[in-house]
Amino acid sequence: MDAPGVIDMTRDAIVVSVLVSAPVLIVGVLVGLLIGLIQAITQVQDQTVSFVPKLLAMVLALTFCLPWAVEYMSDYCERCFGEPPIYRYNQP
């Protein structure tokens, strides 16, 4: 395999990992921001208050997005292992 093929496969792997992890991370950030805002309004400055709601929201998001993530990752694996990369990446 030549250098452009390796670069394309690496780029695809990074894009897949970012897309698969994005829903859970976005939910964690949004819930953390909301809990932080509520803590600032109520002046409750306990660090452990935001942990449990954030954890539950991220588990719920993972449960909801897991079928899509598994399908997306299996499609990526089929693209990687299904056909030889030398034929896929060296087409004119």
C-alpha positions as CSV (number, residue, x, y, z in Angstrom):
1,M,0.0,0.0,0.0
2,D,1.3,3.4,-0.8
3,A,1.4,6.6,1.3
4,P,-1.9,8.1,0.1
5,G,-3.8,4.9,0.8
6,V,-2.4,4.9,4.4
7,I,-3.3,8.5,4.8
8,D,-6.8,8.0,3.6
9,M,-7.4,5.0,5.9
10,T,-6.0,6.9,8.9
11,R,-8.3,9.9,8.1
12,D,-11.3,7.6,7.8
13,A,-10.5,6.0,11.1
14,I,-10.2,9.4,12.8
15,V,-13.5,10.6,11.3
16,V,-15.3,7.4,12.4
17,S,-14.0,7.6,15.9
18,V,-15.0,11.3,16.2
19,L,-18.5,10.6,14.8
20,V,-19.2,7.6,17.0
21,S,-18.1,9.4,20.2
22,A,-19.7,12.8,19.4
23,P,-23.3,12.1,20.6
24,V,-22.2,10.9,24.1
25,L,-19.7,13.7,24.5
26,I,-22.1,16.4,23.3
27,V,-24.7,15.1,25.8
28,G,-22.1,15.2,28.6
29,V,-21.1,18.7,27.8
30,L,-24.7,20.0,27.6
31,V,-25.7,18.3,30.9
32,G,-22.6,19.5,32.6
33,L,-23.3,23.1,31.4
34,L,-26.9,22.9,32.6
35,I,-25.9,21.5,36.0
36,G,-23.2,24.2,36.3
37,L,-25.7,26.9,35.5
38,I,-28.1,25.5,38.1
39,Q,-25.3,25.3,40.7
40,A,-24.4,28.9,39.9
41,I,-28.0,30.1,40.3
42,T,-28.5,28.2,43.6
43,Q,-25.0,28.8,44.8
44,V,-24.4,25.1,45.6
45,Q,-20.7,24.6,45.0
46,D,-20.4,20.8,45.5
47,Q,-18.3,19.1,42.8
48,T,-20.1,15.7,43.2
49,V,-23.6,17.1,42.4
50,S,-23.0,17.2,38.6
51,F,-21.4,13.7,38.4
52,V,-24.5,11.5,38.7
53,P,-26.8,13.4,36.3
54,K,-24.0,13.7,33.8
55,L,-23.2,10.0,34.1
56,L,-26.9,9.0,33.7
57,A,-27.4,11.3,30.7
58,M,-24.3,9.9,29.0
59,V,-25.4,6.3,29.6
60,L,-28.9,7.1,28.2
61,A,-27.3,8.7,25.2
62,L,-25.0,5.7,24.7
63,T,-28.0,3.4,24.9
64,F,-30.0,5.4,22.4
65,C,-27.1,5.8,19.9
66,L,-25.5,2.4,20.3
67,P,-27.3,0.7,17.4
68,W,-26.3,3.5,15.0
69,A,-22.7,3.5,16.3
70,V,-22.3,-0.3,15.9
71,E,-23.8,-0.2,12.4
72,Y,-21.5,2.7,11.4
73,M,-18.4,1.0,12.8
74,S,-19.3,-2.3,11.1
75,D,-19.8,-0.5,7.8
76,Y,-16.3,1.0,8.3
77,C,-14.8,-2.4,9.0
78,E,-16.4,-3.9,6.0
79,R,-15.0,-1.1,3.9
80,C,-11.5,-1.6,5.4
81,F,-11.4,-5.4,5.2
82,G,-13.9,-6.1,2.4
83,E,-11.7,-5.1,-0.6
84,P,-8.0,-4.7,-0.8
85,P,-6.9,-1.1,-0.2
86,I,-4.5,-1.1,-3.1
87,Y,-7.5,-1.5,-5.5
88,R,-9.7,1.0,-3.7
89,Y,-7.3,3.8,-3.2
90,N,-5.3,3.6,-6.4
91,Q,-8.2,4.0,-8.8
92,P,-7.7,7.0,-11.3
